[in-house]
Amino acid sequence: MEDFIMKVKMKKFSALLLSCILLFSITACQKKRTAKEIMQSSLKQSSSLKDADFNGNASYTIETGKNGSESNINFKMNFDMKLQTVKDDNLKMAMSSTINMLGQNVDMKMYYADGYYYMNANGTKQKMKMDIASLQKQISSTTGQTTLPIKYYKDLKLSEEDGNNVISYSINSDGLNKYVENITNSMSTITGGSDSIKVTSMSGKKTLNDKDLPVKESIKMVIESNSNKVGKITLKMDLIYHNPGKSVTVSLPKDLNTYQEVSSNN
């Protein structure tokens, strides 16, 4: 009888030992994700987001002439933006910003609702018709955001900070050409339009949470003239995302009906 009990105990012990060996073997064989795999996951997760709440700051340096010999202008911008998808891709946006240029501050508030883009610049209130695609390009040009596919990313490097994955990257030449297509409106007021410029370099760093969504991001981009003019624009930007992946509620001012309508060509 004792021999039987001992055999049963040995079988249980052997089964437990085997389970532990298999568990550790499986854990040891799990492949750690590469920087490219994590970035690809982040781009996929971010593209599915409907809402966003982020703030940031940007600095623009505009140089004309070789090495800024003719002029060198710097201006800075702080901004806070919220985007909400109501239904059927019907967006609401609220953005506030302060631009400092040549020692002067310009306070701006921008909204989007029901197919209209509203802007209140130091008390001057205007609105214009704008479809969602144009709004997305406007946001992209203002905030430096990009939705380029993973094939355009290079020099991907993975590190860790406070338990979060951090990925640094740069964009290849094909990606830079593709990005130029997204430069409209706010950039064109400076550059004269996407046909007259080229993005010569773009790099950045993303800090991602456990769902591969960005919680912080920094971007640097250099834009040069496509003509014979010598000069360039250097954009540096830092972004902080609040509760990525969570729904956002956008509050709009009650006086949007008082904004004066203008043509988008103005």
PAZATI-722028 format. One record per residue (C-alpha): residue number from 1; chain; x, y, z. Coordinates in steps of 0.02 Angstrom, whole numbers, always signed. Layout:
BEGIN
+-----+--------+--------+--------+--------+
| num | chaine |     c1 |     c2 |     c3 |
+-----+--------+--------+--------+--------+
| NUM |      A |      X |      Y |      Z |
...
+-----+--------+--------+--------+--------+
This chain:
BEGIN
+-----+--------+--------+--------+--------+
| num | chaine |     c1 |     c2 |     c3 |
+-----+--------+--------+--------+--------+
|   1 |      A |     +0 |     +0 |     +0 |
|   2 |      A |   +139 |   +121 |    +47 |
|   3 |      A |   +226 |    +79 |   -117 |
|   4 |      A |    +67 |   +121 |   -213 |
|   5 |      A |    +48 |   +289 |   -124 |
|   6 |      A |   +231 |   +327 |   -156 |
|   7 |      A |   +211 |   +289 |   -343 |
|   8 |      A |    +58 |   +405 |   -352 |
|   9 |      A |   +155 |   +545 |   -266 |
|  10 |      A |   +302 |   +519 |   -383 |
|  11 |      A |   +188 |   +529 |   -535 |
|  12 |      A |   +111 |   +692 |   -472 |
|  13 |      A |   +282 |   +762 |   -434 |
|  14 |      A |   +347 |   +710 |   -605 |
|  15 |      A |   +196 |   +788 |   -690 |
|  16 |      A |   +222 |   +950 |   -593 |
|  17 |      A |   +407 |   +951 |   -635 |
|  18 |      A |   +370 |   +921 |   -819 |
|  19 |      A |   +243 |  +1063 |   -820 |
|  20 |      A |   +370 |  +1182 |   -745 |
|  21 |      A |   +502 |  +1130 |   -872 |
|  22 |      A |   +380 |  +1158 |  -1016 |
|  23 |      A |   +325 |  +1326 |   -945 |
|  24 |      A |   +503 |  +1390 |   -931 |
|  25 |      A |   +546 |  +1319 |  -1102 |
|  26 |      A |   +399 |  +1408 |  -1184 |
|  27 |      A |   +440 |  +1571 |  -1094 |
|  28 |      A |   +622 |  +1559 |  -1145 |
|  29 |      A |   +574 |  +1528 |  -1326 |
|  30 |      A |   +461 |  +1679 |  -1338 |
|  31 |      A |   +539 |  +1798 |  -1462 |
|  32 |      A |   +569 |  +1975 |  -1404 |
|  33 |      A |   +494 |  +2098 |  -1528 |
|  34 |      A |   +608 |  +2202 |  -1637 |
|  35 |      A |   +599 |  +2391 |  -1654 |
|  36 |      A |   +518 |  +2371 |  -1824 |
|  37 |      A |   +384 |  +2253 |  -1757 |
|  38 |      A |   +343 |  +2370 |  -1614 |
|  39 |      A |   +337 |  +2522 |  -1729 |
|  40 |      A |   +225 |  +2429 |  -1852 |
|  41 |      A |   +108 |  +2383 |  -1709 |
|  42 |      A |   +108 |  +2563 |  -1648 |
|  43 |      A |    +64 |  +2630 |  -1821 |
|  44 |      A |    -78 |  +2504 |  -1835 |
|  45 |      A |   -146 |  +2543 |  -1661 |
|  46 |      A |   -135 |  +2730 |  -1689 |
|  47 |      A |   -222 |  +2722 |  -1858 |
|  48 |      A |   -374 |  +2642 |  -1777 |
|  49 |      A |   -396 |  +2781 |  -1649 |
|  50 |      A |   -551 |  +2889 |  -1670 |
|  51 |      A |   -514 |  +3019 |  -1535 |
|  52 |      A |   -358 |  +3109 |  -1477 |
|  53 |      A |   -307 |  +3230 |  -1339 |
|  54 |      A |   -131 |  +3301 |  -1345 |
|  55 |      A |    -30 |  +3458 |  -1319 |
|  56 |      A |   +141 |  +3512 |  -1373 |
|  57 |      A |   +262 |  +3647 |  -1423 |
|  58 |      A |   +350 |  +3682 |  -1586 |
|  59 |      A |   +491 |  +3792 |  -1644 |
|  60 |      A |   +516 |  +3848 |  -1824 |
|  61 |      A |   +677 |  +3922 |  -1891 |
|  62 |      A |   +661 |  +4002 |  -2064 |
|  63 |      A |   +827 |  +4038 |  -2151 |
|  64 |      A |   +851 |  +4123 |  -2319 |
|  65 |      A |  +1016 |  +4136 |  -2408 |
|  66 |      A |  +1161 |  +4018 |  -2380 |
|  67 |      A |  +1170 |  +3972 |  -2196 |
|  68 |      A |  +1041 |  +4105 |  -2157 |
|  69 |      A |  +1149 |  +4245 |  -2227 |
|  70 |      A |   +999 |  +4346 |  -2290 |
|  71 |      A |   +879 |  +4320 |  -2145 |
|  72 |      A |   +850 |  +4205 |  -1998 |
|  73 |      A |   +679 |  +4208 |  -1916 |
|  74 |      A |   +626 |  +4104 |  -1767 |
|  75 |      A |   +452 |  +4079 |  -1699 |
|  76 |      A |   +377 |  +3964 |  -1570 |
|  77 |      A |   +206 |  +3890 |  -1546 |
|  78 |      A |   +119 |  +3805 |  -1399 |
|  79 |      A |    -41 |  +3712 |  -1435 |
|  80 |      A |   -174 |  +3603 |  -1356 |
|  81 |      A |   -286 |  +3496 |  -1465 |
|  82 |      A |   -436 |  +3381 |  -1442 |
|  83 |      A |   -517 |  +3276 |  -1579 |
|  84 |      A |   -680 |  +3183 |  -1562 |
|  85 |      A |   -768 |  +3069 |  -1686 |
|  86 |      A |   -955 |  +3092 |  -1660 |
|  87 |      A |  -1024 |  +2966 |  -1787 |
|  88 |      A |   -993 |  +2914 |  -1967 |
|  89 |      A |   -824 |  +3002 |  -1964 |
|  90 |      A |   -907 |  +3167 |  -1917 |
|  91 |      A |   -767 |  +3254 |  -1824 |
|  92 |      A |   -761 |  +3388 |  -1692 |
|  93 |      A |   -599 |  +3479 |  -1654 |
|  94 |      A |   -546 |  +3610 |  -1529 |
|  95 |      A |   -371 |  +3682 |  -1532 |
|  96 |      A |   -293 |  +3829 |  -1443 |
|  97 |      A |   -120 |  +3896 |  -1480 |
|  98 |      A |     -4 |  +4040 |  -1446 |
|  99 |      A |   +123 |  +4089 |  -1578 |
| 100 |      A |   +271 |  +4199 |  -1533 |
| 101 |      A |   +355 |  +4282 |  -1682 |
| 102 |      A |   +468 |  +4435 |  -1685 |
| 103 |      A |   +427 |  +4468 |  -1503 |
| 104 |      A |   +239 |  +4470 |  -1533 |
| 105 |      A |   +114 |  +4342 |  -1467 |
| 106 |      A |    -36 |  +4289 |  -1571 |
| 107 |      A |   -170 |  +4190 |  -1479 |
| 108 |      A |   -275 |  +4078 |  -1589 |
| 109 |      A |   -421 |  +3962 |  -1559 |
| 110 |      A |   -475 |  +3841 |  -1695 |
| 111 |      A |   -626 |  +3728 |  -1706 |
| 112 |      A |   -702 |  +3606 |  -1829 |
| 113 |      A |   -884 |  +3552 |  -1835 |
| 114 |      A |  -1015 |  +3514 |  -1966 |
| 115 |      A |   -897 |  +3537 |  -2114 |
| 116 |      A |   -830 |  +3707 |  -2059 |
| 117 |      A |   -659 |  +3759 |  -1996 |
| 118 |      A |   -671 |  +3905 |  -1873 |
| 119 |      A |   -528 |  +4019 |  -1822 |
| 120 |      A |   -522 |  +4155 |  -1690 |
| 121 |      A |   -357 |  +4250 |  -1703 |
| 122 |      A |   -342 |  +4386 |  -1572 |
| 123 |      A |   -529 |  +4417 |  -1582 |
| 124 |      A |   -547 |  +4409 |  -1772 |
| 125 |      A |   -672 |  +4269 |  -1804 |
| 126 |      A |   -682 |  +4182 |  -1972 |
| 127 |      A |   -744 |  +4017 |  -2041 |
| 128 |      A |   -725 |  +3920 |  -2203 |
| 129 |      A |   -794 |  +3761 |  -2277 |
| 130 |      A |   -673 |  +3616 |  -2260 |
| 131 |      A |   -696 |  +3429 |  -2284 |
| 132 |      A |   -624 |  +3301 |  -2164 |
| 133 |      A |   -480 |  +3255 |  -2281 |
| 134 |      A |   -426 |  +3437 |  -2288 |
| 135 |      A |   -441 |  +3451 |  -2100 |
| 136 |      A |   -331 |  +3299 |  -2076 |
| 137 |      A |   -199 |  +3376 |  -2189 |
| 138 |      A |   -215 |  +3540 |  -2092 |
| 139 |      A |   -184 |  +3448 |  -1929 |
| 140 |      A |    -39 |  +3353 |  -2006 |
| 141 |      A |    +46 |  +3511 |  -2068 |
| 142 |      A |    +17 |  +3602 |  -1903 |
| 143 |      A |    +72 |  +3464 |  -1785 |
| 144 |      A |   +201 |  +3374 |  -1892 |
| 145 |      A |   +105 |  +3210 |  -1877 |
| 146 |      A |   +130 |  +3076 |  -2007 |
| 147 |      A |    +34 |  +2918 |  -2054 |
| 148 |      A |   +169 |  +2849 |  -2166 |
| 149 |      A |   +175 |  +2657 |  -2177 |
| 150 |      A |   +316 |  +2559 |  -2095 |
| 151 |      A |   +408 |  +2537 |  -2262 |
| 152 |      A |   +459 |  +2720 |  -2257 |
| 153 |      A |   +544 |  +2707 |  -2086 |
| 154 |      A |   +730 |  +2673 |  -2066 |
| 155 |      A |   +866 |  +2676 |  -1932 |
| 156 |      A |   +743 |  +2606 |  -1805 |
| 157 |      A |   +820 |  +2589 |  -1631 |
| 158 |      A |   +735 |  +2520 |  -1476 |
| 159 |      A |   +769 |  +2569 |  -1296 |
| 160 |      A |   +671 |  +2576 |  -1133 |
| 161 |      A |   +626 |  +2719 |  -1017 |
| 162 |      A |   +523 |  +2703 |   -857 |
| 163 |      A |   +454 |  +2536 |   -916 |
| 164 |      A |   +400 |  +2604 |  -1086 |
| 165 |      A |   +470 |  +2560 |  -1256 |
| 166 |      A |   +558 |  +2705 |  -1342 |
| 167 |      A |   +590 |  +2699 |  -1530 |
| 168 |      A |   +695 |  +2822 |  -1628 |
| 169 |      A |   +682 |  +2828 |  -1817 |
| 170 |      A |   +709 |  +2925 |  -1976 |
| 171 |      A |   +611 |  +2929 |  -2139 |
| 172 |      A |   +685 |  +2869 |  -2304 |
| 173 |      A |   +686 |  +2972 |  -2464 |
| 174 |      A |   +527 |  +2891 |  -2533 |
| 175 |      A |   +439 |  +2931 |  -2371 |
| 176 |      A |   +497 |  +3111 |  -2378 |
| 177 |      A |   +425 |  +3129 |  -2552 |
| 178 |      A |   +263 |  +3052 |  -2493 |
| 179 |      A |   +255 |  +3169 |  -2344 |
| 180 |      A |   +267 |  +3322 |  -2456 |
| 181 |      A |    +96 |  +3275 |  -2526 |
| 182 |      A |    +24 |  +3307 |  -2352 |
| 183 |      A |    +96 |  +3483 |  -2337 |
| 184 |      A |    -48 |  +3606 |  -2359 |
| 185 |      A |   -131 |  +3762 |  -2290 |
| 186 |      A |    -32 |  +3819 |  -2137 |
| 187 |      A |   +134 |  +3763 |  -2211 |
| 188 |      A |    +94 |  +3836 |  -2382 |
| 189 |      A |    +76 |  +4009 |  -2306 |
| 190 |      A |   +261 |  +3997 |  -2266 |
| 191 |      A |   +327 |  +3890 |  -2408 |
| 192 |      A |   +217 |  +3946 |  -2553 |
| 193 |      A |   +141 |  +3775 |  -2581 |
| 194 |      A |   +193 |  +3593 |  -2584 |
| 195 |      A |   +256 |  +3602 |  -2766 |
| 196 |      A |   +389 |  +3727 |  -2716 |
| 197 |      A |   +464 |  +3630 |  -2570 |
| 198 |      A |   +552 |  +3469 |  -2527 |
| 199 |      A |   +571 |  +3385 |  -2358 |
| 200 |      A |   +756 |  +3342 |  -2349 |
| 201 |      A |   +757 |  +3253 |  -2181 |
| 202 |      A |   +636 |  +3193 |  -2049 |
| 203 |      A |   +672 |  +3100 |  -1889 |
| 204 |      A |   +589 |  +3070 |  -1722 |
| 205 |      A |   +568 |  +2972 |  -1563 |
| 206 |      A |   +411 |  +2890 |  -1493 |
| 207 |      A |   +381 |  +2834 |  -1314 |
| 208 |      A |   +248 |  +2697 |  -1313 |
| 209 |      A |   +137 |  +2624 |  -1177 |
| 210 |      A |    +98 |  +2439 |  -1152 |
| 211 |      A |    -28 |  +2447 |  -1295 |
| 212 |      A |   +102 |  +2519 |  -1415 |
| 213 |      A |    +13 |  +2687 |  -1415 |
| 214 |      A |   +121 |  +2844 |  -1404 |
| 215 |      A |   +123 |  +2941 |  -1242 |
| 216 |      A |   +263 |  +3058 |  -1297 |
| 217 |      A |   +338 |  +3101 |  -1465 |
| 218 |      A |   +472 |  +3216 |  -1534 |
| 219 |      A |   +493 |  +3261 |  -1718 |
| 220 |      A |   +625 |  +3356 |  -1817 |
| 221 |      A |   +598 |  +3402 |  -1999 |
| 222 |      A |   +698 |  +3506 |  -2124 |
| 223 |      A |   +610 |  +3584 |  -2273 |
| 224 |      A |   +701 |  +3666 |  -2418 |
| 225 |      A |   +650 |  +3758 |  -2576 |
| 226 |      A |   +623 |  +3657 |  -2734 |
| 227 |      A |   +673 |  +3808 |  -2840 |
| 228 |      A |   +840 |  +3896 |  -2855 |
| 229 |      A |   +808 |  +3993 |  -2695 |
| 230 |      A |   +928 |  +3955 |  -2553 |
| 231 |      A |   +849 |  +3931 |  -2384 |
| 232 |      A |   +765 |  +3808 |  -2269 |
| 233 |      A |   +640 |  +3785 |  -2129 |
| 234 |      A |   +686 |  +3680 |  -1978 |
| 235 |      A |   +540 |  +3618 |  -1873 |
| 236 |      A |   +563 |  +3541 |  -1700 |
| 237 |      A |   +413 |  +3478 |  -1604 |
| 238 |      A |   +372 |  +3389 |  -1441 |
| 239 |      A |   +202 |  +3310 |  -1409 |
| 240 |      A |   +120 |  +3235 |  -1255 |
| 241 |      A |    -33 |  +3122 |  -1274 |
| 242 |      A |   -164 |  +3112 |  -1136 |
| 243 |      A |   -250 |  +2945 |  -1103 |
| 244 |      A |   -215 |  +2875 |  -1277 |
| 245 |      A |   -351 |  +2757 |  -1336 |
| 246 |      A |   -485 |  +2835 |  -1225 |
| 247 |      A |   -637 |  +2930 |  -1290 |
| 248 |      A |   -628 |  +3120 |  -1294 |
| 249 |      A |   -765 |  +3251 |  -1277 |
| 250 |      A |   -743 |  +3413 |  -1374 |
| 251 |      A |   -830 |  +3570 |  -1311 |
| 252 |      A |   -869 |  +3703 |  -1440 |
| 253 |      A |   -906 |  +3888 |  -1406 |
| 254 |      A |  -1086 |  +3943 |  -1422 |
| 255 |      A |  -1049 |  +4090 |  -1537 |
| 256 |      A |   -988 |  +3994 |  -1691 |
| 257 |      A |  -1137 |  +4064 |  -1788 |
| 258 |      A |  -1060 |  +4238 |  -1773 |
| 259 |      A |   -900 |  +4192 |  -1867 |
| 260 |      A |   -885 |  +4275 |  -2038 |
| 261 |      A |   -872 |  +4154 |  -2183 |
| 262 |      A |   -724 |  +4175 |  -2300 |
| 263 |      A |   -664 |  +4080 |  -2453 |
| 264 |      A |   -532 |  +3947 |  -2429 |
| 265 |      A |   -434 |  +4033 |  -2568 |
| 266 |      A |   -408 |  +4190 |  -2463 |
+-----+--------+--------+--------+--------+
